[in-house]
Amino acid sequence: MGGSCAHRRRPSRPQVLFTLLLPLFCPALAKPVRYSIPEELDRGSVVGNLAKDLGLSVLEVSARKLRVSAEKLHFSVDAESGDLLVKDRIDREQICKERRRCELQLEAVLENPLNIFHVVVEVEDVNDHAPQFPKDEINLEISESVSPGMRTILESAEDPDIGVNSLSKYQLSPNEYFSLLVKDNPDGSKYPELELQKMLDRETESTHHLVLTAVDGGDPPRSGTTQLRIRVVDANDNPPVFSQDVYRVRLREDVPPGTAVLRLRATDQDEGSNAEFTYSFLGVANKAQHVFSLDPITGDIVTRQPLDFEEVERYTIDVEGKDRGSLSSQCKVIIEVLDENDNSPEIIITSLSEQILEDSPSGTVVALFKVRDRDSGENAEVSCSLSRDSPFKIHSSSNNYYKLVTDSTLDREQTPGYNITITATDRGQPPLSSSTTIVLHVADVNDNAPVFQEPAYLVNVPENNQPGTSITQVKAWDPDLGPNGLVSYSIIASDLDPKTLSSFVSVNQDSGVVFAQRAFDHEQLRSFQLTLQARDQGSPALSVNVSMRILVGDRNDNAPRVLYPALEPDGSALFDMVPRAAEPGYLVTKVVAVDADSGHNAWLSYHVLQASDPGLFSLGLRTGEVRTARALGDKDAARQRLLVAVRDGGQPPLSATATLLLVFADSLQETLPDLIDHPSPSDSQSELQFYLVVALALISVLFLLAIILAIALRLRQSPSPSTTGCLGSVLGSKSPPVLPPNYSEGTLPYAYNLCVPGDQAKPDFNFLTSIGDYPAAQDILNKDSSSALLASILTPSVEADEKTFNQVFNLTLFIRRYSNALQYNLFVFGFVWF
């Protein structure tokens, strides 16, 4: 796998050497994609098809935003073809300095999903630099007494190219006195030595001019020259001699300027001025001259500037010792710089997501970063860590690349954002560290349903409320943001009829205020149930329900209603008969009333407003029972009238009145004088009473005809003697008194039983005897009871006429008392007529 590069405008055709297969769908790249290009490629030249080498199609190049990143970006990616292009000038000597292997590290970044791949571009050297000498002219002085075979090291030429393009050889212009030797330095570089081949004669030729040429191994080769000027001086037999040919020194990089590095030792066997010599740097690079200084007399080498292992790991310096006779010798000083932990790790963010959804799964990539430490060895080994209590972790990739991923679920409602501090620490002594902070915002998702403030609502509303008024307000809280936290309210269920629900209550969808749409009536509707829903505006929407029970409170808006005694259609009251021999405490009757209200408003109390004889009767405050307070006296009137008020317990109280007519008598016959002793009706009622008398007469005639017919039929069927029976037993057992319609609840549970024996002269009238059941009115007179009654009436005896009169009268009175058709005044006038 690999790609080809664009051709440069020179004879060579650079090619991409090789690439490695790229694993797909792998979180970290096992081996980088490698390309090899020559330096100084033209801008826009193709390095290789990066998309193809990554296994991407042309469409994925733009869809996944393929790009490359580096500290200094020399390359770019074609968005259409996926080719890796040269973006800027690539000078190997400028980028990699003196390193023999020059590689540019790139990161290929893909999105959707986010991933990173390592790309290595190896820059190959081209022969773009010619060897160059430090000086255009080299001056030498050689004594004429020097024997052939004497050698002098010459200043070396510098060629920034490497490999075959670096300096290969030296050439000396042809002459008969000198030859040139080429030797290798410990670092592999070459240096020239001038060797004397023949004795010099200053008198014959005092100066020799030669040309020294340095040639590299490029194709075509490049060269550089310097003029070699050799002056022949008088004889100086012995040059200075160094104690060592090579001096090696190891120096820590953190030493301050002015630190003594080394003191050179050299001796000269000559005497006098010929034994005096000086030290000097020979062909030292400019960098070394700035970093070190050499005392020409003592030979002490001292640092002038701080050392930096990361820039230069080793210095190789040539030192020359020369006496005044121009005799000299050379040595080499190799200074190795020892690394110290003086560089903190660097954290470089290559890709970062500014926000992340709170429902992102564990392992979601948040950021990609790499760490770099310019130190070496253990000082460059870096470990990364995060601040505590953080739902993130660091996943190591390769080549000091790391991924920052989520370690657990996120919750924006608890933590809306994170300041993630990444700390990189090396293993130096003492360790150095650096930190960087990533700001990550957690984006909201609709993961919280609204929550009501109360688990259930109980609302009390008094009846007769004003329609349209608010009765309560519900409130739900949603911790989400934006539409996800916007709550609306509605009524979704009720125990009322859905068709009429809207006419009872409504709720404001924005504020949650519940309104009563009508005035409630406690007597018709005491309570009802609602189910309210709070729904947010998220997608999908979340909702919650809450129950609300509305209790309609009672107000005292209903007056008591008297069920017993009931009034006649003309407004008159029925009378109640009290035996003359009634003892004190005798239950005369009971006022029965009901109140449609409830609670205190329905607590009834009974009060006597007016009484014919206030001390004769007592009234139960709560029961409404009328009892005799004392025995009837001779002077007491036989007819008594009580006006009873029934009050409820409301504020203010409401009341109703009932009039009781009480007659003291032992039989019905005794009550007649009192009943007919009424004031003559007014002229306005005379006509009405006339019609009532006529109607009663007609009814009586029809009733007598029915009795005669029944007697005749009875005589034909059975000739048995007269039958005696008790009308009260007949009527009381099967046909109790008829109650007023619709007043079955709360009425007085008592009935009148009239017993008419066939062998007694006076009827026995039992008043206020309890009867259990209340059949219909038409069951009061049935066939058997009427036959028994008629047989009793027609029994022959001495007092037959009187018995017949009394039985007919009592039967007529009984019908009048318990028939809804005949009223009190009609009975009085009927009796007179009869």
C-alpha positions, 0 to 999 in steps of 0.5 A: 500500500502506498502512493506516488509523489509528484515529479520534481523538476530535476532528473530524479523521479521520487517515489513513495517507498512503502506503506503498511495496511491500515486496520479498519474499524479499530479504535487505535492504529496498530501501525502507521501509514508510511510514505517516503518523499524527497525534500523540496517537492513542489507545492501541490505534489501528490504524496499518496492516496491517503483515502485509499490507504485508509480504506475509504471511498471517495464519498467518505472523504468529504462525508467523514471530513478527512483531514491531517493535523501536525504541529507544523502542517506541511501537507493537506488532503484533497477533499475530492480525491483523498490525495495527500498533497504537499502544502508547504516547502519541505527542507529536510535540513531545516526541519530535521537539522543534523538527524540522519532519519527525518520523519514527519508525524501526521495524524489523519482525523476522521469524524462520524465516528471520530477516529485518528490514524497515524501517518509518517512521512519520511523525507529523503535527502536530495543533493541540494547543498554543496560542501562549503568550507568555513573560510575561503582561504586557509593560511598555514605556516610550515617550517622548512625544517619539517621532515616529509611525512609531517601531517596537518589537519585542515579545516573540514568542509560542511555539507548539510546533506546526509547519506550519499549526498553528504561530503564524500571526499577531498581533492587537492590541486596537483603539486610536488610537495603536498598530498592529501589524506582523508580520514573519518571522524567518530561520528562518521564525517570526514576531515582532510589532512595535509601531508608533506611529501618533500622537504621545503626550501623557503629560499626556493619557494617561500609560499605555496598556493593550493586549491582544496576541493570538497566533493559530495556523493550526489548525482550529479556531485556538488563541490566546494573549494577553499584557497590553501596558502602555505607559507614556509618559515624557518625551522622549529623542530618540535610542535606542541603535543597533546596528552590525548588525541581525543578528550571525552567529557559528559556534561549535564544539561542543567549546568549554568554558564561559566562551568568549567568543562575541561582543561587541555594539556599539551607540551612542546619540546622546544625551548624559548619562544619556540616552546610557547604555544596557544590553543584555539578551536579549529573548524568549530561550528558556529553553534559550538563557538557560541556555547563554549569558550577556550582559553588560548593560554591555559586550554580551559574550556568553559560553557558560555550558554546553557546547554540543551540536550533536546537541541544538541546531544553531542559536541565534537570540537577540534582544538589546535595547539600552535607554537610561535614557530608555526608548528602545531598539533590537534586533538578532538574534544567530544562533549556529551550532554546528559539529559535532565528532567527539565521539560514538562510534558506537553498536552496537545488536543487534536480533536475536541467535542464541545458538547455531548448528549446526556444519554450518550453511552459509556465509552463515547469519545469526547476528545483526542489528544497526545502528549509529548516530552522533549526529554529522553529515557524515563524523563520522557515517559508520561502518564495521564490522569484526570481529576477525581469524581469525574465520569470520564476516563483516559484510554491509551491509544498508541504513540502517546495518543490518548482518548478521553471517553465517558466512563458512566452515564451523564445527567445534565440535570445534576451536572450541566457541564464539566471542567475536565482537567487532564494532567500529564506527569513524567517519571523524572526525578523530580517529576514534572507535570502539566495540565490542561482543562477541557470545558464540556457542556452536557446537552439536554435530552427529554429524560425527565417527566414532569413531577407534580408538587403534590401526590394528590390534590383535595380541593374544597369548594363551597356550593353556590360559587361564582362561575368562572372563578379559580378553585385551585392551581396545580403545579408540575416541575420538569428539570429539563431545558427548553421545550423538554421542560415546558409543561402543559396541563389538561384534564384527561379523565373524570367520574363525571359524564365526559360530555358535560365535564367541560361545563363543570371545570376546566384547567388553564394549559399554561398555568395549571389554574383550575376553574369552576365553570358553573355554580355547584350544588352540594345537594346534587353533587357532593364530590367528583374526581378528576385526573389531570395530566402534565405533559412536556413538549419534548420528543417524545413527550413525557407526561405524568398524571395526578388525581384531584378530588373536589369536595363541594362544601355545604351552605345553609341554602335549604330551609327545613321541610315538614313531612308530617303533619301534612296540610290539606289542599285548602291549607288546613291541618289534620287533627290528632285525637288524644284520649282524655285519660292520657297520662303525662308523657303520653306520645301524642304525635311527632313532627317529622321534618327533613333538611336537604343540607348536610352537617350542622346545616341539617341538624334540626331543632323543634320549638313551640311558637304558639300553643292554646295551653302552653303547659299542656304539651311538651315538644322534644327539641331534637325528636319533634315528639309531642307528649302530654306534659300533664293530665287533662283538666276539667277546665282544659279545652278539648281542642288544642292548637300548637304552632311548631317551628323547625329550625336548622343549625346553619348560620343564619338558621332557616326554619319552617312551621307546622300547625298541629290540631289536637282533640281530646276525645275517647271516641270519634263521636265525641270529636264531632261537636268540636269538629263542627264547632267552627266559625261559619265559612265566609261568603267567599267559601260558601259556594265551594262548600255547597259543591263539596256537599253535593259531591259528598252526597253523590258519593254517599249514594253510590257507596250505599248502593255498593254496600247493598249490592255487596250484602245481597251477594253475601247473603246468597253465597253464605247464610252464616250468622253475623260475623264480628271482627275488628276492623283495626285488626283487619286493616292494621295487619295488612293495610296500614295507613297510607303515607303522603307520596314521596315522603317515605323518608323521615316521616312519622312511622305511626298509623291509626288503627280503628277497631269496630267490634260487632258485639260492642256498642262503642268502637275502640279507637287506638291512636299512634299504634306503631305499624311496621309496613306501609302498603299502598292506599288501595290495599286499605279496604280489601274484599275480606275486610269489607265483607266482615265489616258489612256482616258485622253491620247487618247483624240483627240485635236490639240496638241494630239501628244504633249499631248500623248508624255507628258502623256506617259513621265510623266507616265513613270517618275511616274513609275520610281519614285515609283517603286522599280524595276526601279532606277534612272540611268535606267530612264535616259537611258530609256528616252534617248532611248525613 
